Amino acid sequence: MDIFKTLTDDSLVQLYVQGSGEAFDELLARYQDKLFSYILYNVHNEDAANDIFQETFVRAIMTLKQGRYTATGKFYSWLVRIARNQIIDQFRSAHTETPMENEETGLDMLNSVALADQPYESQLVGEQTLRDVRRLMDHLPANQREVVFMRFFQDLSFKEIAETTGVGINTALGRMRYAILNMRKMAADNNIYLSAV
């Protein structure tokens, strides 16, 4: 199975479609933790996250087996789109507001704080800042929270975020801008110092 670790996602997909279960096992191993983390963060319920995670892979398998997947080198982004649609369906079925809204475009963006090779005290401050950011993120509108999570906790580019969420890159940037403004205001209102924001 070591040979599978060296293959691209698209090569693994092709092998899986041709009947290789090991190829799919490698795809699952590559992305299951990251994808489950994304789902759990959005639904805040482990049972619901497990259901959505399983449904995401069932839909992915069906699409692959039906030959409807187009290899683009962005397999993970495709999985996230499926999961995101499942999350939206769950919110809709629970009669809550759809988490996506249109917003104006913006240009400001954050850079994540690099914690590597920093003194221990700096690491502690950085970890505390990330915890504070996570708490503040919970109070953002769903579409802003989603962009912040994808950018800083999943290291996706704005182009990948735009493709995954089905919006233009300017909309993704705008959502990030509004999220930063909202988090700064919440931090100021609650006397929280956020060096990263």
C-alpha positions in Angstrom: 0.0 0.0 0.0 3.1 2.3 0.2 2.9 2.8 -3.5 -0.5 4.4 -3.1 0.9 7.0 -0.8 3.0 8.4 -3.6 0.1 8.7 -6.1 -1.9 11.9 -6.7 -5.5 12.0 -5.7 -6.7 11.9 -9.3 -4.5 8.8 -9.9 -6.1 7.1 -6.8 -9.5 8.0 -8.1 -8.8 6.4 -11.4 -7.5 3.3 -9.7 -10.5 3.1 -7.5 -12.9 3.4 -10.4 -11.0 0.5 -12.0 -11.7 -1.6 -8.9 -8.9 -0.9 -6.4 -10.2 -0.7 -2.9 -6.8 0.1 -1.6 -6.8 3.3 -3.7 -9.9 4.5 -2.0 -8.6 3.5 1.4 -5.6 5.9 0.8 -7.9 8.7 -0.2 -10.0 8.2 2.9 -6.8 8.1 5.1 -5.6 11.3 3.5 -8.7 13.4 4.2 -10.9 11.8 6.8 -9.5 13.7 9.8 -9.5 17.1 8.0 -12.9 16.6 6.5 -14.5 15.4 9.8 -13.0 18.4 11.6 -14.6 20.7 9.0 -18.0 19.1 9.4 -17.9 19.0 13.2 -16.9 22.6 13.4 -19.9 23.6 11.4 -22.5 21.4 13.0 -21.3 21.3 16.6 -22.7 17.8 17.1 -20.6 14.7 16.9 -23.4 12.4 15.9 -24.6 14.7 13.2 -21.0 15.2 12.0 -20.6 11.4 11.7 -23.8 11.1 9.7 -22.8 13.9 7.4 -19.2 12.5 7.1 -20.6 9.1 6.1 -23.2 10.6 3.7 -20.4 12.7 2.1 -18.4 9.6 1.3 -21.4 7.6 0.1 -22.2 10.4 -2.3 -18.6 10.6 -3.4 -18.4 6.9 -4.0 -21.7 7.0 -6.0 -20.4 9.9 -8.1 -17.1 8.1 -8.7 -18.7 4.8 -9.6 -21.1 6.5 -12.0 -18.1 8.2 -13.8 -19.4 11.7 -13.1 -16.3 12.9 -11.3 -14.0 15.2 -13.3 -10.3 15.0 -12.4 -9.1 18.5 -11.6 -6.4 17.9 -9.0 -8.8 19.2 -6.3 -10.3 16.1 -4.8 -10.4 17.5 -1.2 -12.1 20.7 -2.3 -14.7 18.5 -4.1 -15.2 16.5 -0.9 -15.7 19.7 1.1 -18.3 20.9 -1.4 -20.2 17.7 -1.0 -20.0 17.9 2.8 -21.0 21.6 2.7 -24.1 20.8 0.7 -25.0 18.1 3.3 -24.5 20.6 6.1 -26.8 23.1 4.3 -29.4 20.4 3.7 -29.3 19.6 7.4 -29.8 23.2 8.4 -32.6 23.6 5.9 -34.4 20.5 7.1 -34.2 21.8 10.6 -36.0 24.9 9.4 -33.1 27.2 10.2 -31.7 30.0 8.1 -29.4 29.0 5.3 -25.8 29.8 6.3 -24.9 31.6 3.1 -25.7 35.2 2.4 -24.4 37.7 -0.2 -22.1 40.4 1.0 -20.1 43.2 -0.5 -16.6 42.6 -1.7 -13.5 43.5 0.3 -9.8 43.4 0.1 -8.4 43.1 3.6 -7.2 39.7 4.8 -5.3 38.2 7.8 -2.1 36.2 7.8 -2.0 33.4 10.3 0.5 33.6 13.1 3.4 31.3 12.6 4.1 29.6 15.9 7.1 27.5 14.8 10.5 28.3 16.3 9.1 30.8 18.7 10.0 31.0 22.4 7.7 29.1 24.7 6.0 32.3 26.0 5.2 33.3 22.4 3.7 29.9 21.7 1.4 30.2 24.7 0.3 33.7 23.7 -0.3 32.4 20.1 -2.3 29.4 21.4 -4.4 31.6 23.6 -5.0 33.9 20.7 -6.2 31.0 18.6 -8.5 29.9 21.4 -9.9 33.5 21.7 -10.3 33.6 17.9 -12.2 30.3 17.9 -14.6 31.6 20.7 -15.2 34.8 18.7 -15.7 32.9 15.5 -18.7 31.1 17.1 -20.5 34.5 17.2 -19.9 35.3 13.5 -22.6 34.8 10.8 -22.2 31.2 9.4 -20.8 32.4 6.0 -18.1 34.5 7.7 -17.2 31.8 10.2 -16.9 29.2 7.4 -14.3 31.4 5.5 -12.3 32.1 8.6 -12.2 28.4 9.5 -11.2 27.3 6.0 -8.5 29.9 5.7 -6.8 29.7 9.1 -7.6 26.2 10.4 -7.5 24.3 7.1 -5.0 26.5 5.3 -7.1 26.8 2.1 -6.3 29.7 -0.3 -9.0 32.2 -1.1 -9.3 30.7 -4.5 -9.9 27.2 -3.0 -12.4 28.8 -0.5 -14.3 30.4 -3.4 -14.4 27.2 -5.4 -15.5 25.1 -2.4 -18.2 27.5 -1.3 -19.4 28.3 -4.8 -18.9 32.1 -4.6 -16.5 34.5 -6.3 -13.1 35.2 -4.9 -14.1 38.8 -4.1 -17.1 37.5 -2.1 -14.8 35.2 -0.1 -12.4 38.1 0.5 -15.3 40.3 1.5 -16.6 37.7 4.0 -13.1 37.5 5.5 -12.9 41.3 5.8 -16.3 41.5 7.5 -15.4 38.6 9.8 -12.2 40.4 10.9 -14.0 43.6 11.5 -16.7 41.8 13.5 -14.1 39.9 15.6 -12.1 43.1 16.3 -15.3 44.8 17.5 -16.2 41.8 19.7 -12.7 41.6 21.1 -12.7 45.3 21.9 -16.1 45.1 23.5 -14.9 42.2 25.7 -11.4 43.5 26.4 -9.7 40.7 24.5 -6.3 41.5 23.0 -5.9 39.6 19.7 -2.5 40.2 18.1 -3.5 38.1 15.1 -6.5 40.2 14.3 
